[in-house]
Amino acid sequence: MSDLPYFTEQHTAVRDMVREFATTEVAPVAAKLDAEAKFPWDTVRRMGELGLLGVPWPESLGGAGMDYISYIIAINEMAKVDASHAITISAHTTLGTSPIVNFGSQAQRERFVPFLARGHVLGGFGLTEEAAGSDAGGTRTRAERRGSHYVLNGSKRFITHGGVGEIFVATAVTDPSAGRHGISSFILTKQTCDLEDARAAGFGHEPSLPDMRGFTAGKKEDKLGWRASDTRELLFEDVEVPVENRLGEEGKGFINFMRTLDSGRIGIGSLSLGIAEGAFEQALQYASVRKQFGQSISSSQGVQFQLSDMATEIEAGRHLVYHAAWLAQHGQPFGKEAAMAKLFCSELAMRATIKAVQIHGGYGYTKDYPVERMMRDAKICEIGEGTSEIQRIVIARHLLKTLED
């Protein structure tokens, strides 16, 4: 695929670095990690060493000091090889770290961000609940103010890094009578549940962070895809959270988290695009060497049509993703464009991986080739960080709002 006008030489260098790491260090272990549903401590440590867990944050906070487009490129390139590693970058950076960077006090940024940006510990984002998925405003977790602290009770579901992480931002209701305006957000800390593996890997645990009593990880989800990514419940049982750990003003939690999700949609769009590109590359290569009826299947018009459709849609998806990223980087409104990128690319990932499996024929249905894993990894992209249905609602609201202006 040709480079887009959004890219500079620095962006090309980031792309090449991530591509080299993904190809040489992630690709050889991806299938095994997927089969065992094992969190990749060693390769994630390497991502931290390479600066991939703090790409867009300033060096003063321990980050790599690069721009937002570089960050989106990192997710995109990693997803071409393995979506589990890509979502680790995305969830840690956008969901676990950006709320503290964007809405936290200077003291909070200096206290927590360096641990996250340097990849010293992993971060997560507690929003989804049993009865509050697409309806994020339906949060039931409660935070009751008691003098110098809040007491949190409730739970969160499907939280990336819920077990392995140590720093989390989570929402809770502080004023039940105020609806969505009664939701606040908090920074919470706990000890990783994989302490032995973290110590063996040499990262993932910070003794100076408080292990908040009553804040624990629940069961690990046994997932269809993203199997090397850690997904669990978060449980809050009379967790005492200092007032200074409230993130922003009381009642601003829902608004701030919606802003975070807008940005997160660009990340998931980029991840989805990467899955589609990876599947396309696998299909193109396979079609050129697989022979049927005495010739490569790439000479079949039916296969050529599928490859042509995949390539065309991928090119469109790249423009959607990087246009949204460019808008976000330059401080321009990007909510509609982020939703479009996420919607199109997540559904593209499913179409492209299904085509890739089909082109591989019976082999595509086996674990001898990565396309079956890519197909499983693609499905959650249509669900996480806002389902396709929610994206269509978001887009429609933006379109209809133009009639009111």
Buried (B, 14 or more C-beta within 10 A) or exposed (E): EEEBEBBEEEBEEBBEBBBEBBEEBBBEBBBEBBEEBBBBBBBBBBBBEBBBBBBBBBEEBBBBBBBBBBBBBBBBBBBBBBBBBBBBBBBBBBBBBBBBBBBBEEEBBEBBBBBBBBBBBBBBBBBBBEEBBEEBBBBBBBBEBEEEBBBBBBBBBBBBBBBBBBBBBBBBBBBEEEEBBBBBBBBBBBBBBBEEBBEEBEBBBBEEBBEBEBBBBBEBBEBEBBBBBBBBBBBBEEBBBEEEBBBBEBBBBBBBBBBBBBBBBBBBBBBBBBBBBBBBBBBBEBBEEBEEEEEBBBBBEEBEEBBEEBBEBBEBBBBBBBBBBBBBBEEEEBBBBBBBBBBBBBBBBBBBBBBBBBBBEEBBBEEEBBBBBBBBBBBBBBBBBBBBEBBBBBBEEBEEEEEEE
